[in-house]
């Protein structure tokens, strides 16, 4: 949707200035870290090219990440361009002023004009869709008001809830694995697989929370995601089958290599531990902290939800001497146009197209309807100081976690260099000796340190994304208030004539065809509260705008009725002379006629003949006009 400049400001401000400033600062710090790595690489490449290239690769990656974050942060703090056509319409805008952009805008509108009519007529809000899936229905049962918040907020809550359920199920499944192994269902080799189970559980939990941290995309703003039990059933089933499969596989492998369980135990004792327990504790701590912060914001947002679906309605019968088309013209060009906000044209979702059907001569029926929305006005969301503090805290922790992840990546670069230096100087031919085994243990420790850094960085960055994306979601929500009007009118009309000045002595005459209309209007007015999730960049407010609340507005309905009735009362059915010069000419003719009648009145017989002749001429004209109409 093109930016349409207007000199009158609509009052929409940039909501991402603080977020952009923090992202820019984070990007600058990461950028400096990347430059440090590149500088170190330039010095190390002379002594050892491989070491220099390792630092170079990590430095380029960190430098690129810093440039991206700094650029996006600075971009978010720049001027927020809002045109006269923002925010997006509820349905396709058929207004003549938006003919050039309505087709593009229709790609991301949330409703159709038929759906808006159904919502007003049926006193319902189709925005609040039923949750899909067992876990989704369970969550909405535990938190009933979650149904009445926008889709992105519902999706965020579902992802968080789903991640916790998956975590608890995975831990229970791990306990089942331990039970199967201890009870001997997997054989003696099942005990050897405990490190494998721990690694699988750790990777599953890391991927689960990584998936929960992904940003809410554009498609997710139109629907509610499904959250079922299918994946959890797979986890439970796998936890029962996996120990048996692993046990059988290890038994076969030991038989093929002629090794015993004691030999494998001795080998495992030499290898460094993954320390999966520490990662589990760290994951649960970070998940708890993030959940507390996000739930505090979610709770405040739920308190702001007002799921009312009410309208103001008028159904009456009007009778007036007016052409039916003029009713719709007056409503569109005067009544609704006078309700524009800062002279912005109203959003037209259903155009006025009155249909007149003639039945017999001078009689017929008519019908017509329109749906218009007055330009939405920004409605500040007052969610309290706790919400603001938690939103800032989530944003700050997210940025801090991103910096910690970059620090772990830098440590990983130097750990990779240590691994390279160690293995490039080790002689593997003496690996069977005690000294060779000690060297291999030292190399395994270096590899485990690098693996720990990878897992820790993955864990920290996952929760950094979760907190940052959630804070961005709550920063981006904007609410608008607008008036939605639905007008439908049906009725009949008849034509009749009114003539004045028909006396034989009148010099002027006014003959008018009057249309008498009997109409039954149906007017529905509702004050809407709509929600949209903005973004930075060109498509800042070009996202689906959803209706959150429909409220009565009896005052506006009464004002619309009064405006229409005033128009009826001020109507003129008889044409008159309004020009001063024409009025003077008519006065002169009148004076001349008075002088003529004065001369005739002196001769009574002539006056009688004149009246008879005038009556005969008038009857003859009426009969001729009747014949011509036939």
N, C-alpha and C positions, 0 to 999 in steps of 0.2 A: 504494500500500500504506500503510495507516494506521500512525501512530506508536503503538506499544504500549509504555507505560512499564513499567519493572521496576526495583525497588530495587537489584538486583544488576547492577553495571556489567560490560559485555561486553569492555571494554578497547579499543574502537575510538576512536582519536583523530583530530582534524581534521588532514588532511595539507596543507591549503592556507593555513596561517597566514602563512608567509613570503611566499608568492605574493600573498596578499591584501593584506599590509602594503605590498609594493612597488607593487601596483596602486593602492592608496589614495594613496600618496605621489605617484605619477605623476598621478593624477586631480586632486589638490590643486594641483599645479604647472600643469596644463593649465587648471584652473578659474581660477587667478589670471591666466593669460595671457588667457583669455576676458574676464575682468572688465576687464583693462587695455584690450583692444580696444574694449569697450563704452564705457569711460570716454573713450577717444580719440574714439570716434564721437560721443559727446555734445558734445564740444568742437568737433569739425570740422563738424557738421551746421549750425551757425550760419553758418560762413563759406562752405561749399559743401555743399548738401544731398546731391548725388550722392556726394561723398567720404564724407560721414557715413554714408550708407546702405551703401556698400561695406564700410566698417569694421564697421557694425552686422551685416550678413549674416555676414561671417566671424567676428565676435565671438560671435554667437549659436551658430553651428556649433561653435566651439571650446569655448564654455561648456557646451553640451550634451554634448560628448564628455568633458569633464572631470567633469561631474556623473555621467555613466554609469560612468566608470572608478572614480571615488571611491566611488560607491555599491556597485558590484560588489566592489571591494576590501575595503571595510568589512564587507560581507555575508559574504565568504569567511573573515573572521577571527572571526566570531561562533561561538557554541556549536554543536557538531556533534551533532545529535539522532540518536541510534541507539537504536531500540527493540528489544524482545525478539525481533522477527521478522526482524531484519536479520542478514546480508545476504540477497540474493535466493536463493531455492531453486534447485536444479539443474533440477528438473522441477516439475510441479504438485504442491503440498503438499496431501495429503489428510488431514492430521491434524485431529482434532476441534477443537483449540485455534486453528487458523487457518482455520476455515470461513468467516469473514466477509471475509477478504482474499485467499484463495487464487485466486479467479477473476480478480481484478485482477492479481495477481502472475503468473499464468500467461501474460499477454500478453508478457512479456519473459524468460521462462525459456529457457535454451539447449538443453534436452534434453527428451525424454519418458521415461517409466518403461521403455518398451520399449528405447530406445537405451541407457539405463543398464544394463539386463540384458545387452544385446549386448556392451557394453564389458567387463563383468565376466566373462561366459562366454567371450568370444572373445579376451580379453587384448589389447584394442586400444583406441586412443584416437581417436575420430572427430572430435575437435577439430582435429587436424592435417590440414587439407584440402589437396588438390593445388593448386598455383598455376595460374592461368589466363592464357594469353597468352604470346607468345614472350619478351618482355622480363622478365616475371615469372618464367618458368622459368629464364631465364638468370641472373637475380639469385639465385634460390634454389640454382642450381648453383654459383655463385661463393661464396655464403655458405650452406652446407648447414644450419647450425643455425637459420637464420632461420625454417625451417618449424616450429620448436618454441617460438615465442614467441606471445603473444596477437595476435589479429587487428589491433588498432589499431597495434601496433608494426610488424607486417608491412606494413600499409598505409602507414605513415609512411616506412618504408625504400623501398617501391616508388615512392612519389611523389617522393622525393628522387632515386632512381636514374632514374626516368623524366624528371625535369626536366633532369638532366645529359645524358642521351642526346639529348633534344630540343635542348638547347643545342649540343651537338657537331654534331648533324645540321644544325642551322640554320646554323652557321658553315661547314660543308662545303658546304651548299647555296649560301651566299653566294659561296664560292670558285667554284662551278660557274657562278653567274650572271656573275661577273667573267670567267671563261673564255669563256663564250658571247658576251659583249659584246666582249671584246678580239679574239677571233678573227673578228669581223665577222658572226656568224650573225644578229645583231639589227640589222644595218645601222649606218650612221654615227650614227643617232639613239640607238642603244643606249648609247653613252657618256654621253649626257645624262641617262640614267635612274639613274645611280649614286646620287645623293642619295635618289631614291625607294626604291631597294633598301635603302639603309641605314636609312631610316625604317621600312620594313616589317619588316626584321630586328629592329630595336630594339623595336618594338611587340610582335612575336611573342615575344621573349625575356622582356619584362616581363610579358606575360600568362601565359606558361608558369610563371614562378616565383610569380606571384600565385596561380595555380591550385594550385601545390604547397603554398602556405602556408595553405590553407583548413583549418579545424579538422576533426578526426575527429568525425563526427556519430554519433548513436545507431545508425543502420542499419549503418554501417561497422564497428561493434563486433560484428556477428553474422556477417559474411562477409569474405572477402578480395577486394579489388578486382582487376579484370582489368587487365592491362597488356600490350597487344599492339603490333604494328608498323603498324597501319592508319594512324594519324595521321602517322607518320614517312614512310611511302610517299607520302602526299599532299604532304608538304613537299618531298621530293626531286623528285617529278613537277612540282610547281609551280615549283620553282627552274629547271627546264629550259624550261618553257613561258612563264613570266612575262617574261623578257627579250624574247622574240620578240613577245609581245602588246604590251608597252610600246613596243618599237621601232616596230612598225606603227602604233600609236596616235599616237606623237609625229610620225611621218612624215606621217600624214594631217593632224594638227593644224597642222604647219608649212606644208603645202600650202594649207590653207584660209586661213591668216592671212598668206600671202605673206612669211613670215619665213625666214631662213636659220639654219643651225647656229651661225654666228658671232654672230648677234643673240641667240640664246638663251644662248650662252656669256657674252656681255657682261652680260645680265640676271642670270644666276646669280652672276656675279662681284660684282654690287652687293648681293646678298642676304647676310645673315649666315649663318654656318655653324651646322648643328645640333650639331656636335661629337659625333657618334654614337660615335666611337672612345673618348672619355672615359667615356661611359655603359657601353660594352661592358667597359672595364677595371674600372669600379666594380662592375658586376654580377658579373663573374667573381671579383673580390676578395671581395665580400660572400658570394657563393655558396660560395667555398672556405672562408672562416672558419666559416660556418654548418655546412657539411658536416663539417669537422674536429670541431667541438663535438658535433654530433649523432652522428657515427660513434663518437666516444669513449664516449658514453653507450650507444649501441646495442651496442658491443662488450662492455661490462661486463654488459649485460642478457643477451646471448647466452651468456656464460660461466655465468650463473645458471640456464640452461635445463637441465632434467633430463628427457629424453623417455622415461622408463621407464613400462612398462605391465605391471605384475606384480600378482598377487593371491595371497592365502593361501586354500587350499581344503581342505575336509573332506568326504569321502564314505565313509560307514560304514553298518553295519546295526545298529540298536538294537532290542532286544526288552524290553518292560517291561509290567507290569500297570498300564496307564494308558489312559484314554480319549483318543483322538486330539485332540479339541478342547483338552484340557488342555495338550498340548504347545505349541500355538500361543498359548494364553492365557498360559502361563508365560513364553514367549519374549518376548511383547509387554509384558506388565505387570510383569515382574520383570527378566528378563535384559537387555533393551534399555533399559528405564526406569532401571535402575541405572547405565547408562553416559551419562546426560545430563550436559551441561556446564552448571554453575551452574543446575541445575534447569530449563533451557530444554527444552521438549518436542522430541523428535526430529522430523526432517522425514520424513514418511511419503509415499513415492512410489508404493508399492503396498500396499494394505491387506490385512490378514489376512482371508481369506474361505474358511475350510476347507470342503471339500465332501466329505460322507460319502455313500456309495452302498451301501445295503443289498442284498445279493445273495440269501442264504438266511437262514433263521432263525438269529439270533445271529452272523452273519458278514457281512463287507462290506469295502469298500476306501475309502480317503480320500486326499486330496491338498490342498495349500495352499502358499502362498508369500507372502513379504513383501520389501519393499525399504525400508530406513530409512537415514537419514543423521543422525549425531550433530551437534549444533549446531557450526558451523564456528568455529574459534579463530583469532585474528589471528596470522599468521606473519610476523615482521619480515623485510624483504628487505635482507640485508647485501651491498651491491654495492660497497663500498669507498669510500675517500676521494676518489679521482679522479672517480668517478661523481657524488658529491655536489658537488664543486667545479664540474664541468662543467655540472651542472644549475643551480646558482646563477649561473654565468657566462652561460648561455643566457638565464636569466630577467632578469638585469641588462642584458645587451646588448639584449634585446627591448624593455625599458622605455626604455632610452636612445634607441634608434632611434625609438620612438614620440614621444619628446620632440623629437628632431631633425625628424621629420616635421611636428610642430606648429609648430616654428620656421620651417620652409620655407613652411608655410601662411600664417603671419603675414607673411613676406616677400612671398608672392604677393599678399596683400591690398594692400600698399603698392605692389607692382609694377603691379597693376591700376589703382591710383589714378594712377600715373605715365602709364600708357597713356591713361587717360581725359583727364587734363589736357593731354597732348601733342596728341592728335587733336582735342580740342575747340578748340584754338587754332591749328590748321594750316589754311591756305588751300589747298585742293587745285587751285584754278584755275591756280596757278603751278607745277604739278608738272613741266612740260616744261623749265623753266629749271634751271641748275646748282644754284641755291640750293634750288629745290623738290625736286630729286633728293636733295640732301644731307639735307633734312628727312625725305623718305620713308625714306632709309636709317636715319636716327636712329629713326624710328617702328618700322621693321622690327627694329631692334636691341632696342627696348623689348619688342616682341611676342616676340622670341626669348628674351629673359630670362625673361619670364613662362612661356613654354613650357618652358624649362629647369627652372624651379622646379616646374612641374607634374610633369614626368618624374622629377626627383630625388625629390620627395615620394612619388610612386607607387613608385619603386624602394626607397626606405628603408622605407616602411611595409610593403611586401611581405615584406621580410626581418625586420622587427619582428614581424609576424604569424607567420612561420615559426618563429622562435626562441621566442616566447612560447607558441604553441600546442604546440610540441614539449616545452618545459619543463613545461607544464601536464599533458601526457600522461604524462610520467614521474613527476610528483608524484602523479597520481591513481591509479596502479596500486597495488592492495592485494592481498595474498595471504592465504589462509585455509587451515587444515589441518583435516580432518574425517575421520571414520570412516564408510565406506559398507558396509552389511551386506546381503547377499542370502541369503535362507533359502528353500529349497524342500524339501518333504518329501512323500513318497508311501509308501503301505504298505497293509497289511490289518489287520483286527481280528476277534477272535472273543470271544464272551461265554460265561462259565461261572460256576457257583455254588460258593461255599465256605461250609460250615456248620460251626460249632463248638458245643460244649455239647449234643450229640445223645444223650448217655446218658439212660436213663430215670430216673436218679437226679439229673440236673442240673436245677437250678431256673432257670437263665438260659440263653439260647440266642442265637447271633448267626449270621444267614444273610445272605450278601453275594453280589451279582452282580459279578463281576470281568471287566473288558475287557482282554484280552491283545492288545497291539498289536505288530506287526512293522513297523518303519518304516525307510526309507532316506533319511536327510537329505542335503542338498547345501548346504553353507554356504560362501559366498565372502565374504571380508573384504579390504578394501583401504583403505590410508591415503592419502587424496586431498590433493593440493595444488591449490587452485583460485585463479583470478585474476579480479578484477573491477576495473573502472575507475570510480572514484567521481566524484561531482560535488558542487557546492555547491547549497544550496537544499533543497527538500522531498524531491525524488527523489535523495537523496545516494548511497544504495547500492542503488537499484532499477534495476540494469542487469544484463545477462546475465553470469552467473558461469560461467567455463569451466574445465574440468578440464585441468590442465597435467601432472600426474604421478599415476600410480597405483603404490603401493609395497606390498610384502608387509607383513603384521602378524601373524606367527605367534603372538606372545604373546597378542594379543587374541583370536585364533581359539581358542587353547587355553583361555583364560579363559571364553569363551562355552560351549565344550563342557563344561568342569568345572561351570559353573553349572547347565546342563541335567541333567548326570548326578547332581549332588547333589540336585536336585529329584526325580529318579527314585528315588534311594536312600532318601529321606526319606518316600516315599509310604507310606500305610497302606491295606492292602487289606481288613482285617477291622475292623469297627466294634467299639468298646469303650466302656466306661463311663468318662467323664472327669470327671463331676460327683461331688464328695465325698458329697453327700446321697444320690444314686442308688446310689453304692457302698455306703453304710451300709445302705440298704434291702435291697439284694441280699444283704448279709451276714446280715441278720436272717432273710430267707427261707431262706438256706442252713442256718442253725442250726435252723430249724423243720423243714426236710426231714431233717436228721440225726436229730433226736429221733423223727420219724415212722418212719424206716428202722430205728432202734434198737428201737422197739416191734414192728415187723413181724418183725424178725430173731429174736425170741423164739419165734415160731411158724413153723417151716420150711414147712409146707404152705401157710400164708397167703402167705408170701414168694414161693413158686413160682407160685401163682395170680396174684399181683400182676404178676410179670414177664411172664407169658403175656398177661395183659390189656393191659399196656402195649405189648408187641410187636404185638398185634393192632390196637390203635388207631393205632399209628404207620404200619403197612402200609395201613390203611384211609385215613388222611389223604393218604399219598403217591399212592394210586390215584385219589382224588378230585381232587387237584391236577393229575394227569396228564390226566384226562378234561376238566377245565375248560380246559386249554391247547389241547386238540384242538378 
